[in-house]
Amino acid sequence: MPRLTLNRWSVAAFNEAYFRKGAAIAGKSFLNGVDGYFFPLDAVRDWNRIYGREGLLQHQCVLPMETAHDTLAEILERIARHGNASFLAVLKKLGPSSAGLISFPREGFTLALDFALKENIFSFLDEIDGLVRTAGGRIYLAKDACQSRTTFEAGYSNLQKFQEIRRQIGAPARITSRLSERLGI
């Protein structure tokens, strides 16, 4: 699929059609299958190619209620200023934190973004991660490709307890990954 597939006009047309579809079914009840609800893009063949041959990088953060408004505005401002448009963005309000030691959800707003994989994306995301860190937020490990150890440690307050449990059961010697090595898990 050519990179030209995504541009301001195609995205505007898609957003208009999506809005109209939502407006047409507003207030009506219907059943949606699990796959269609959780994985809507999988219905589009080779959807990941829409960003070009290099593919995409997903980034998701969660921000506390107290800092979310200003931080989200700053993130969007930086995206616009740097020209790193995300053609797919999802903003959701999350409820209370989970009891998991390094669980992602916490009360606040989560923003998920897809970016075309291009030369400056890693330094740009480091800048975004700095905003998230300063705001008291965290990055979703399942979508993490580049957060720093500093950002990770700042976002997960139960990390030391989790690391101690891993040491007690001998996990570091038995199971590892590039992510765990990069973040010191």
HULIN-V903551 format. One record per residue. N is the residue number from 0. PHI is phi in radians with two decimals (none if undefined). Layout:
# HULIN-V903551
{{N:PHI} {N:PHI}}
This chain:
# HULIN-V903551
{{0:none} {1:-1.23} {2:-1.05} {3:-1.12} {4:-1.02} {5:-1.76} {6:-2.67} {7:-1.06} {8:-1.33} {9:-1.18} {10:-1.20} {11:-1.09} {12:-1.13} {13:-1.08} {14:-1.06} {15:-1.11} {16:-1.11} {17:-1.13} {18:-1.08} {19:-1.11} {20:-1.09} {21:-1.09} {22:-1.14} {23:-1.19} {24:-1.84} {25:-1.00} {26:1.45} {27:-1.73} {28:-1.64} {29:-2.76} {30:-1.70} {31:-2.18} {32:-1.15} {33:-1.01} {34:-1.09} {35:-1.14} {36:-1.36} {37:-1.50} {38:-2.29} {39:-1.09} {40:-1.21} {41:-1.14} {42:-1.31} {43:-1.74} {44:-1.05} {45:0.94} {46:-0.99} {47:-1.16} {48:-1.34} {49:-1.10} {50:-1.58} {51:1.82} {52:-1.08} {53:-1.24} {54:1.56} {55:-2.42} {56:-2.24} {57:-1.75} {58:-2.39} {59:-2.42} {60:-2.26} {61:-2.22} {62:-2.14} {63:-1.08} {64:-0.90} {65:-1.13} {66:-1.98} {67:-1.07} {68:-1.00} {69:-1.16} {70:-1.22} {71:-1.07} {72:-1.07} {73:-1.18} {74:-1.06} {75:-1.12} {76:-1.09} {77:-1.19} {78:-1.03} {79:-1.13} {80:-1.15} {81:-1.50} {82:1.29} {83:-1.67} {84:-1.06} {85:-1.85} {86:-1.43} {87:-2.28} {88:-2.34} {89:-2.25} {90:-2.05} {91:-2.35} {92:-1.62} {93:-1.85} {94:-1.54} {95:-1.02} {96:-1.09} {97:-1.48} {98:-1.43} {99:-1.07} {100:-1.15} {101:-2.20} {102:-1.41} {103:-1.28} {104:-1.05} {105:-2.71} {106:-1.12} {107:2.64} {108:-2.06} {109:-1.92} {110:-2.13} {111:-1.93} {112:-2.32} {113:-1.95} {114:-2.16} {115:-1.11} {116:-1.36} {117:-2.43} {118:-0.90} {119:-1.62} {120:-1.14} {121:-1.21} {122:-1.19} {123:-1.11} {124:-1.18} {125:-1.09} {126:-1.12} {127:-1.11} {128:-1.05} {129:-1.08} {130:-1.12} {131:-1.08} {132:-1.07} {133:-1.07} {134:-1.42} {135:1.44} {136:-1.67} {137:-2.64} {138:-1.81} {139:-1.29} {140:-1.08} {141:-1.15} {142:-2.01} {143:-1.41} {144:-2.15} {145:-2.74} {146:-1.08} {147:-1.40} {148:-1.07} {149:-1.06} {150:-1.12} {151:-1.06} {152:-1.09} {153:-1.22} {154:-1.50} {155:-2.09} {156:-1.19} {157:-1.66} {158:-1.04} {159:-1.06} {160:-1.11} {161:-1.09} {162:-1.10} {163:-1.13} {164:-1.06} {165:-1.05} {166:-1.13} {167:-1.06} {168:-1.69} {169:1.32} {170:-1.09} {171:-1.02} {172:-1.45} {173:-1.84} {174:-2.45} {175:-2.64} {176:-2.62} {177:-1.10} {178:-1.09} {179:-1.16} {180:-1.21} {181:-1.10} {182:-1.70} {183:1.23} {184:-1.30}}
